[in-house]
Amino acid sequence: MSSSLRYRLGVAARAIAAILGGYGVAALSSIVLALCLPFFFGMARSEATMIGLLASFAVFALAVMWVFAARTALRAWSGLAIAAGSLGALLLVLLRFTGGAAA
């Protein structure tokens, strides 16, 4: 495989990671914040949802920056997988404690 093709495949893998992985991490962070804020701080559910949504834009931007700053595409995918796994585990714990709805 030529170095030009390897470079192009690496950029394509990073772009896919930035788009799909960044969206996944941002969506999970939005949901986690929407459940955390009412549970821990007694905030209104509508306000917590809005804060989670607005924060997800920053999380998405940080995920995209991480993907293109990582040394390799594998490291970029691994970082996103670790973030998504952590947020997913936290989401499961929150769903267990809140019963699926932040009251």
Secondary structure, DSSP 8 states (H G I E B T S, - for coil): --HHHHHHHHHHHHHHIIIIIHHHHHHHHHHHHHHHHHHHH---HHHHHHHHHHHHHHHHHHHHHHHHHSSSHHHHHHHHHHHHHHHHHHHHHHHHHHTTS--
